[in-house]
Amino acid sequence: MAQEYSVNAKVYKNAEFGDWSIEDMLAYFKRHGVMRVSDLHIKVGVPPAYRFDGNLMKLRGEIVTKQIAEGLIFPLLGEKKIAEFKTKGNIDCSYHYSDLQFRINVFIDNDGPAAAIRALGSDVPKLEEIGFPNDVYKDIVKLQNGLVLLTGITGAGKSTTIASFIDRISETKACRIISVEDPIEYIIKQKNSIVSQREVGRDVSSFSAGLKAMMREDPDVIFVGEMRDAETIAMTLMAAETGHLVFSTLHTRDVTGTITRVLDYFPSTRQDEVRNQLSLGLAYIICQKLIPKKDGTGRLICMEILNNSYACANIIRLGKVEQLYSQLQTRTKDKPEERMITFEAHLAKLVKTGKLDLLEAKKWVNDYQCFIDAMNTMAV
């Protein structure tokens, strides 16, 4: 008979707060807020650790054993997912607690089962609260077609930004919105639009299979959770070219790296074709990072934004990606045909306005000299 696991079982001895269940651990996110506490890591051989304001903070309690790890992790999975995990050694899933949604990755390492649990608020933030350096979000919401890429490292807030866009579109337009996600992170409420969210592994076998089906489902707006392979990228680009507004994500650190990463998925014989597709279908690239605030009360967003103007499209088509940075540096006026910015300029702006510490900003720059130049030329 299979062992039963409960989310309320007090399986972890915490020196500060007494015996904790996995739901007690999830309640910690609610007490401090997901803008400050973003992740919980459970691993055999060390105490559980939260990522608090971007830094790992271990609990003062006992070392996690294999039995404790299973007692904390398995209640979140259910029998079917536990069986899948034991077969594959790695699974993604989601869990809903109170008004929070959690994205969970469970995996095996050299010591036993481990989990990375990411907290997502059920209330999607307003676009005005995200922290855009200009009014580019107003232009994106008005788009009828094209590809909008949100990029950055894991934990940079890409999913939150996209959810805010989709929520605003759902509120202001009467259209059909369909997503394919792995797993579903934010639950988008039905407002003026009709929204369908599909989860890989539960509702559809893969991103590419979900996209193929989507083309017969009359979507106006499409959200592809992640462009993970050449087939998904090709179909995402095709969807953008054929009159849909498409949002998706990639793990890259800047605009030029995003273009390069997309091309690297394809053999050299296809890269000219993909460059041409990108030049025609791409609307915006927004690369973002979350950086600790100067006052220590949480994190704020820093962005690099590409508006795929005629000049940028021509640069992409010709394969001269290194020339894009100069467009980001010069086409910075807050008007629809421009509204571009580099990470370094946004970092300098945050430092100059007292929101970000200078030493902290220097840790996050992509190009140190460009940051110094931005600091020297930017008015307060």
C-alpha positions in Angstrom: 0.0 0.0 0.0 1.4 3.4 -1.0 2.4 5.7 1.9 0.1 8.6 2.5 1.6 12.1 2.8 -0.1 15.1 4.4 0.6 18.8 3.9 -0.2 19.3 7.6 2.2 16.7 8.9 4.7 18.4 11.3 7.8 16.7 9.9 10.5 19.4 10.4 11.8 20.7 13.7 12.4 24.4 13.5 14.5 25.9 16.4 12.7 29.3 16.1 9.1 28.4 15.4 8.6 24.8 16.6 7.6 21.8 14.4 6.6 22.8 10.9 4.6 21.1 8.1 5.1 22.0 4.4 2.1 24.3 4.7 3.7 26.1 7.6 6.7 26.7 5.3 4.4 28.0 2.5 2.7 30.3 5.1 6.1 32.0 5.6 5.8 33.4 2.1 2.5 34.9 2.9 3.7 36.5 6.1 6.6 38.3 4.5 5.3 38.8 0.9 6.4 37.2 -2.3 8.2 40.4 -3.4 10.7 39.8 -0.5 10.6 35.9 -0.2 10.7 34.4 -3.6 11.9 30.8 -3.2 12.1 27.9 -0.8 14.9 25.3 -1.3 14.7 21.8 0.3 17.7 19.6 0.1 19.0 16.6 2.0 22.0 17.4 4.2 21.2 21.1 5.0 18.3 23.0 6.6 15.6 24.4 4.3 16.5 27.8 2.9 14.4 30.8 1.7 15.6 33.3 -0.9 15.0 36.5 1.0 15.6 39.8 -0.9 17.7 37.7 -3.4 19.9 36.1 -0.7 19.6 32.5 0.6 18.7 32.4 4.3 18.8 29.0 6.0 16.3 28.1 8.7 17.6 27.5 12.2 16.6 23.9 12.6 17.5 20.3 12.0 19.4 19.0 8.9 17.0 17.6 6.3 17.1 13.8 5.9 15.7 11.8 3.0 12.7 11.0 5.1 12.1 14.6 6.0 12.6 15.8 2.4 10.0 13.3 1.2 7.6 14.3 4.1 7.9 17.9 3.0 7.9 17.6 -0.8 5.7 14.6 -1.6 2.5 16.1 -0.1 2.6 18.8 -2.8 2.7 16.3 -5.6 0.0 13.7 -5.2 0.3 10.0 -6.1 0.5 10.4 -9.9 3.3 13.0 -9.7 5.2 11.0 -7.1 5.2 8.0 -9.3 6.3 10.1 -12.3 9.1 11.7 -10.2 10.3 8.2 -9.1 10.4 7.1 -12.7 12.0 10.3 -14.3 13.9 11.8 -11.4 12.7 15.3 -12.2 9.3 16.9 -12.5 7.6 20.3 -12.7 4.2 21.1 -11.1 2.2 23.8 -9.4 0.5 24.1 -6.0 -2.1 26.5 -4.7 -2.1 27.6 -1.0 -4.3 30.3 0.4 -4.1 33.1 -2.2 -0.6 32.1 -3.5 0.4 30.0 -6.5 3.6 28.0 -6.3 5.8 26.7 -9.1 7.7 23.6 -8.0 10.6 21.7 -9.5 11.4 18.4 -7.8 14.6 16.6 -8.7 17.2 14.0 -7.5 20.7 15.0 -6.6 23.6 13.0 -5.1 22.0 13.2 -1.6 18.4 12.4 -2.4 15.2 14.3 -3.3 15.4 18.1 -3.6 12.9 20.8 -4.5 12.9 24.4 -5.6 9.6 26.1 -4.7 8.9 29.5 -6.3 6.1 31.7 -4.9 3.8 33.7 -7.2 1.1 36.0 -5.9 -2.4 35.2 -7.1 -3.1 38.9 -7.5 -1.4 40.0 -10.8 0.3 43.4 -10.2 -0.7 46.4 -12.3 1.6 47.3 -15.2 2.2 50.7 -13.5 3.6 48.8 -10.5 6.2 46.7 -12.4 8.8 49.5 -12.6 9.1 50.2 -16.4 11.7 53.0 -17.1 9.3 54.6 -19.6 5.8 54.2 -21.1 6.6 51.3 -23.4 4.0 49.1 -21.7 1.3 51.3 -23.1 2.5 50.7 -26.6 2.8 46.9 -26.1 -0.8 46.6 -24.7 -2.0 48.3 -27.9 -0.2 45.9 -30.3 -2.4 43.7 -32.6 0.4 41.4 -33.6 4.1 40.6 -33.2 6.4 38.8 -30.8 7.2 40.3 -27.3 10.1 38.5 -25.6 10.7 38.8 -21.9 14.1 37.6 -21.0 16.4 37.4 -18.0 17.9 34.9 -15.5 15.7 32.6 -13.4 13.9 34.6 -10.8 14.0 37.9 -12.7 10.2 38.4 -12.7 9.6 37.5 -16.4 6.4 35.6 -15.6 5.1 38.4 -13.4 5.6 41.0 -16.2 3.9 38.8 -18.8 1.0 38.1 -16.5 0.5 41.8 -16.0 0.4 42.4 -19.7 -2.1 39.6 -20.3 -4.2 40.7 -17.4 -4.4 44.3 -18.8 -5.2 43.1 -22.3 -7.9 40.8 -20.9 -9.3 43.8 -19.1 -9.2 46.3 -22.0 -9.9 44.2 -25.0 -12.6 41.6 -26.1 -10.3 39.0 -27.5 -9.3 35.3 -27.2 -6.2 34.6 -25.1 -4.6 31.1 -25.0 -1.5 30.1 -23.2 0.6 27.0 -22.9 2.8 26.9 -19.8 5.0 24.5 -17.8 3.5 24.8 -15.2 0.8 27.5 -15.0 2.1 30.2 -12.7 -0.4 33.1 -12.5 -4.1 32.4 -12.9 -5.4 35.1 -15.2 -9.0 36.1 -14.4 -11.7 36.2 -17.0 -12.5 39.8 -17.6 -13.4 41.4 -21.0 -11.5 38.7 -22.9 -11.9 34.9 -22.9 -8.7 33.3 -21.4 -7.7 29.6 -21.6 -4.5 28.4 -19.8 -3.1 25.0 -20.7 -0.4 23.2 -18.7 2.3 21.0 -20.4 2.0 17.4 -19.1 -1.6 17.9 -17.9 -3.5 19.4 -20.8 -1.0 19.1 -23.6 2.1 16.9 -24.2 4.6 19.7 -25.1 4.9 23.4 -26.0 5.0 22.6 -29.8 2.0 20.3 -29.5 0.1 23.1 -27.7 1.0 25.6 -30.4 -0.1 23.3 -33.2 -3.5 22.9 -31.6 -3.7 26.6 -30.8 -3.6 27.5 -34.5 -7.0 25.8 -34.8 -8.5 27.6 -31.7 -8.9 31.1 -33.0 -6.5 32.9 -30.6 -5.8 36.7 -30.8 -3.1 36.6 -28.0 -0.8 33.7 -27.4 1.5 33.1 -24.4 4.2 30.5 -24.8 5.7 29.9 -21.4 9.2 29.3 -22.7 10.9 28.9 -26.1 12.9 25.7 -25.3 13.7 24.2 -28.6 14.0 25.0 -32.3 10.5 23.6 -33.2 8.8 25.8 -30.5 10.8 28.8 -31.6 9.9 28.3 -35.2 6.2 27.9 -34.5 6.2 31.0 -32.1 7.8 33.1 -34.9 5.3 31.8 -37.4 2.4 32.7 -35.0 3.8 36.2 -34.7 4.1 36.5 -38.5 0.5 35.3 -39.1 -1.2 38.1 -37.2 -1.1 37.1 -33.6 0.2 38.9 -30.6 2.6 36.5 -29.0 4.4 36.7 -25.6 7.2 34.3 -24.6 10.4 34.0 -22.5 14.0 33.1 -22.8 16.9 32.8 -20.3 19.3 35.5 -21.6 21.1 38.4 -19.9 20.6 41.2 -22.5 19.1 42.1 -25.9 22.0 41.1 -28.1 22.3 37.8 -26.3 18.6 37.1 -26.8 18.9 37.4 -30.6 22.1 35.2 -30.6 20.4 32.6 -28.4 17.4 32.3 -30.8 19.7 31.9 -33.8 21.9 29.3 -31.9 19.0 26.9 -31.7 19.1 26.5 -35.5 21.8 25.0 -37.9 23.8 27.6 -39.9 21.8 26.6 -43.0 18.6 28.0 -41.5 19.9 31.1 -39.7 19.4 33.5 -42.6 15.7 32.4 -42.7 15.3 32.8 -38.9 17.0 36.2 -38.9 14.5 37.3 -41.6 11.6 35.9 -39.6 12.8 37.7 -36.4 13.3 41.0 -38.2 9.7 40.8 -39.5 7.9 39.3 -36.5 9.7 40.7 -33.5 8.0 43.7 -31.7 9.9 44.1 -28.4 12.6 42.5 -26.3 12.5 43.3 -22.6 15.4 41.9 -20.6 15.0 42.4 -16.8 16.8 41.9 -13.5 15.6 42.1 -9.9 18.0 44.1 -7.7 17.9 44.7 -3.9 16.6 48.2 -3.0 18.9 50.7 -1.3 16.6 50.9 1.7 16.6 47.1 2.2 12.8 46.7 1.9 12.8 44.4 -1.1 13.9 44.4 -4.8 13.2 46.6 -7.8 13.3 45.9 -11.5 15.9 47.0 -14.0 15.3 46.7 -17.7 16.9 46.7 -21.1 14.4 47.4 -23.8 14.5 47.0 -27.6 11.8 48.4 -29.8 12.2 46.6 -33.1 12.2 49.8 -35.3 13.0 49.7 -39.0 16.7 50.3 -38.2 16.8 47.5 -35.6 14.9 45.1 -38.0 17.5 45.9 -40.7 20.4 45.2 -38.3 18.8 41.8 -37.3 18.2 40.8 -40.9 21.8 41.6 -41.9 23.2 39.7 -38.8 25.0 42.7 -37.4 23.6 42.2 -33.9 26.5 44.0 -32.2 25.1 47.3 -33.7 21.9 47.0 -31.7 23.4 48.4 -28.5 24.0 51.8 -30.1 20.3 51.9 -31.0 19.4 51.2 -27.3 21.8 54.0 -26.3 20.4 56.7 -28.7 16.7 55.9 -29.3 15.7 56.7 -25.8 13.0 59.4 -26.1 9.8 58.5 -24.3 7.7 58.4 -27.5 6.2 55.3 -29.3 8.8 55.1 -32.1 11.7 55.0 -29.6 11.4 54.2 -25.8 14.6 52.0 -25.8 17.1 51.8 -22.9 20.2 49.9 -21.9 20.6 48.1 -18.5 23.4 50.6 -17.7 21.2 53.6 -18.3 18.3 52.2 -16.2 20.8 51.3 -13.5 22.2 54.8 -13.5 18.7 56.3 -13.4 17.8 54.2 -10.3 21.1 55.2 -8.6 20.5 58.9 -9.4 17.0 58.8 -8.0 18.2 57.2 -4.7 16.4 53.9 -5.2 19.6 51.8 -5.7 23.0 51.8 -4.0 25.9 52.6 -6.3 28.0 49.6 -5.1 25.0 47.3 -5.6 24.4 48.7 -9.1 28.0 47.9 -10.1 27.5 44.2 -9.3 24.7 44.0 -11.9 26.1 45.9 -14.9 26.7 44.1 -18.2 29.1 46.8 -19.5 31.0 48.7 -16.7 32.3 51.5 -18.9 28.9 52.2 -20.4 27.5 52.4 -16.8 30.1 55.0 -15.8 29.3 57.0 -19.0 25.6 56.9 -18.1 26.3 58.0 -14.6 28.4 60.9 -15.8 25.9 62.1 -18.5 22.5 61.5 -16.9 20.9 64.4 -15.2 19.3 63.9 -11.8 
